């Protein structure tokens, strides 16, 4: 049976949406929300415990005792700020991240590879990272609202979601970097090519 070399439906759809302008505006919006969390909502949560690190910013995960220590150190005010505005903003960010980086990868790779290339499957990774982020957020909400009566299993599940989100996000960023380098390499004229053209014109 002959293998179909047609691109997947989602690749075709993303290619239609992945214009330079749409990628740029999504990137700016995504970074704006991320900056708002990083420089405003997260410091508000950690106002009473500045030496601590939030669950969202713990890429290697956290133990049951660490989770209890953090939630206890934050106090009632810190836990309330974690729910709002931090997690409220963090329910906007994963969707923006998923859309932005999926389109960005398609935009970058479409300038170097045919649409039938399996490299476009990497565009699914930001969607998975966003899903892991949403899962993490839901579990964090359960930990905050249930504190101090939270189970080790809940903390383990939240920690696993955090680690998975961090891994997928790192792969996405690496893919974007590789795509950018390939794009730059494609647009660079090799020195010998310029020389060959010069010789042919003589």
LOVEXVEX-916444 format. One record per residue: residue in three letters; x negated, y, z negated of N, C-alpha, C in turn. Coordinates in pm, whole numbers, plus 50000, padded with zeros to 5 digits. Atoms other than C-alpha are relative to their C-alpha. Layout:
// residues N
ALAXYZXYZXYZ;...
// end
This chain:
// residues 202
UNK499154988150000500005000050000499115012450000;UNK500814987949988498615033850101500275009349883;UNK499874991150114497945056749810500425013950047;UNK499524986649963499855089549830499025010549949;UNK500924989550040497525119449830500715013349979;UNK499234987850022500345144149769499795004649855;UNK500144995250137499935166549463501254997349918;UNK498875002150090502125160449160500935012250004;UNK499034989249997505305181049135499655011549908;UNK500314989450094504115200048828498835008550049;UNK501134992549945500895209749010500505010150102;UNK499434991049899502885224449298500725011649934;UNK499274989650071505115243449056499065009949934;UNK500954991250068502215256948852499215008350100;UNK500744992549898500385266849170500825012050048;UNK499154988949957503365288249273500035011149895;UNK499934990150109503385305248933498645006149969;UNK501354995950041499605308448897499415010350095;UNK500604989049926498945341849060499005007049909;UNK500994992950081496045363148947500655009749903;UNK499324990350085498435389348809500724993249884;UNK499285006850107500565364548613499054994349896;UNK500995005550093497495347948462499415011249913;UNK500584988850074496025381648362500965005249893;UNK499044994750097499205394448195500284990049888;UNK499795010150103499775361548014498814999449905;UNK501215000450082496185361647892499975011849903;UNK500004988250086496475397247759501054998849889;UNK498945001750099499765389247584499614989549896;UNK500445010750091498345357047435498955005249903;UNK501064994550085495265375147305500545010649904;UNK499404989950088497435403147164500654993349878;UNK499355007150111499485378546956498954993549910;UNK501075006350079496335359846849499285010449913;UNK500674989450076494665392446743500885004949886;UNK499074995850104497775402346549499964990349882;UNK500105010050107497565369846354498655001049929;UNK501355000550056493805371346306499705012149912;UNK500394987850072493565407346189501115006149914;UNK498934994450081496975413446030500704989549913;UNK499185009350079499125383745927499164990649914;UNK500835008950081496345360145814499375007149881;UNK500514992950119494655386445593501085002749896;UNK498904998050095498065393245437500224987449917;UNK499805012750071498425356445348498884997949899;UNK501165002950082494915354745204499625011749908;UNK500324988350083495105387945016499644996249857;UNK500265004150137495155369944682498954989249986;UNK501025010650002492645343044779499125001250124;UNK500784997349878490235357945036498914989850030;UNK501065009949978487695330044985500534987050060;UNK499405012249949490135303345105500135000550152;UNK499775001049855490745291245461501374993850023;UNK498665005049972494255286445597499954986650074;UNK499925012949932495375252645731499735001650150;UNK500134997649856495545267246083498555001750045;UNK501394997149968491865276846068499054989749941;UNK500845010850055490545243445939499904988950105;UNK500055009549888489555224546258499634985849962;UNK500405013550042488095195246068501024993649907;UNK498965005550086491285190345865499815003649854;UNK500044996850141491855191145491500564988149922;UNK499575011050086492405167245204501235004349919;UNK498844997350085495355164644967499655010149892;UNK500414990850107493435182244690499735013950056;UNK500254987049939492355210044926501315007150033;UNK498704994049968495945215545038500665005649875;UNK499414995350126497155218144678499265012349948;UNK500794988650047494295241744592500345012650077;UNK499674988549917495085264644884501375005649965;UNK498644995350027498815266344820500135005849861;UNK499984994650135498235271944450499315013549993;UNK500754987450002495665299344510500745011350070;UNK499264989649928497925317744753501065006549912;UNK498954994650085500595321844490501315001550077;UNK498694998749939504245329044558500005010350112;UNK500054989549898503495360944751499274995350125;UNK500785005049886500855344444970500754989450078;UNK499255010449931503055314545046501175006150078;UNK498914993249928505925337745140499475006850126;UNK500614993649884503585357145372499574989850104;UNK500385010849908502445324045523501214996350087;UNK498775003249926506055316545619500385011350095;UNK499704988349917506615351845746499145011749952;UNK499915000749854505015368445931499094989750068;UNK501015008349934502155343445990500604988950086;UNK499475011249924504085312446092501055004550104;UNK499094994749900506695333446271499245003650128;UNK500844996849885503955346846497499414987350062;UNK500625012349951502425312146521501014990750068;UNK499035007249918505665299446673500125006550138;UNK500054993549869505185324346955498714996350072;UNK501325002049940501475318247012499834986950075;UNK500245012549927501465280947107500644999750138;UNK499354999749870503965286547388499255008850098;UNK500794991249915501955315647521498684993550040;UNK501275006849971498725295747494500204989350106;UNK499745010949906500215266047677500245005350141;UNK499694994449868501625287247962498775006750061;UNK501154992549950498555309447991498894991050050;UNK501165008249963495885282647997500344989450104;UNK499605009149892497855258348214499915007150134;UNK500054992349876498275285148479498575004350034;UNK501384995949977494705296848433499174988750060;UNK500745011449946493315261948495500404997250144;UNK499545002249862495475257548805499455010850091;UNK500504988849919494445291948931498524998350031;UNK501445001949980490745284248881499704988150090;UNK500325012149925490755248749017500535000350143;UNK499454999549864492915257149320499065007250096;UNK500984993349916490015278149446498784991450026;UNK501165008849983487645248949432500384985850043;UNK499575013649971489695216949473501335000050074;UNK498675001449937492595205249693501034996549893;UNK498975002150100495915202949511500204985349964;UNK499855014350029495845164949534498924994949905;UNK501105004450086492705163749316500494996949859;UNK499605003550138493105146348978499535010149897;UNK500484990150096491275175648817501155008649948;UNK498874991850042494635193448801500784993849883;UNK499375006050118495765168648536499555007049872;UNK500474992550116493685189948299500955011349963;UNK499054989350028496405216148329501084995649901;UNK499045005050100498545193748105499475001549858;UNK500594999650134496115196947814500485012049917;UNK499474989050081497235231947707501424997549951;UNK498655003350044500795218947693499964990649880;UNK500155009350113499695190647463499455007349878;UNK500544992150111497695215247252501105008349936;UNK498884992350054500775237147217500954991349920;UNK499135009250073502865207047113499404996249866;UNK500675003250126500275197546851500055011749904;UNK499934988150084500305233346724501385001749938;UNK498644999350053504085233346688500234989449892;UNK499875010650100503905200146503499305004049871;UNK500754995250116501265214446272500815010449923;UNK499244989450065503435244946202501194994749920;UNK498855005850068506495224346114499574993049871;UNK500485007250119504465202945873499485009749894;UNK500454989950096502875233645714501195006349928;UNK498794994550062506345248045655500534990449894;UNK499535010050097507325215545483499114999949876;UNK500904999750115504225217645262500265012349914;UNK499804987650074504875253845167501324999649923;UNK498685000050064508585249445094500134989049895;UNK499925011050096507995216944908499045001149884;UNK501014998650104505055228744695500665003249865;UNK501175008850012504085216744439500314985250021;UNK499625014049985506025184744505499854995750146;UNK500265004549863504365174044831499234986949995;UNK500605013349999503215139244925498675000050074;UNK501265001349926499735128745037500234996750147;UNK499715003449862501325114445351500325012250084;UNK499674987749929502705148445449498745008050030;UNK501264992649981499305164845401499154993150106;UNK500795007349902497615137345603500525002250141;UNK499404997749869500065141945889499715014150049;UNK500294986149963499595179845886498545001650038;UNK501444999249971495815175945875499684993750136;UNK500235006749871495895151646170500475008950115;UNK499514990949896497995176446370499045011650021;UNK500974989149991495505203946291498754995750076;UNK501195005149932492555182746403500294997850148;UNK499655002649860494335171846722500145013150077;UNK499874986949936495255207946802498635006050029;UNK501334994249985491645218746749499224993150112;UNK500715007549896490265191046972500545003750138;UNK499394996949871492725197847254499715014450042;UNK500314986049969492165235347231498565001550047;UNK501424999449961488385230447251499814994550142;UNK500115005649865488775208447560500565009850103;UNK499404990149909491045234547721499035011450029;UNK500934988949982488535262247662498774995850078;UNK501145005249924485715240547793500364998550148;UNK499545001449861487745232948107500085013550069;UNK499944986449943488365270248161498595005050029;UNK501374995849978484645276948123499404993150122;UNK500515007549884483755249448372500635004950129;UNK499334995049882486375262048616499475013650042;UNK500554986749971484985297348589498624998950061;UNK501355001949947481435285348650500044994650143;UNK499865005449865482545265148953500445010850098;UNK499544989249914484325295549091498875009650033;UNK501144991249978481235317149047498984993550093;UNK500955007349916479065290249204500454999850144;UNK499465000549865481355288149506499815013250071;UNK500074986949938481185325349565498585005050015;UNK501404995949991477415327149536499374994250126;UNK500665004549877475505325349866498604995449966;UNK501335005150029472425302849830498945008250072;UNK501064992049937469135321049902499594994950137;UNK500455005449873468175296950183501055002150109;UNK498954997849901471575302550348499855013850062;UNK500214986749949470865339550378498815000450093;UNK501205000549916467435331750518500294993450133;UNK499695007149875468865307150770500785009150094;UNK499224991049916471335333250891499105010550063;UNK500914989849948468545358550924499164994550114;UNK500845006049895466435334051130500814997950126;UNK499195002749883469335325351357500315012550079;UNK499674987749930469975361751437498825006150071;UNK501214994649935466395367951548499884994950142;
// end
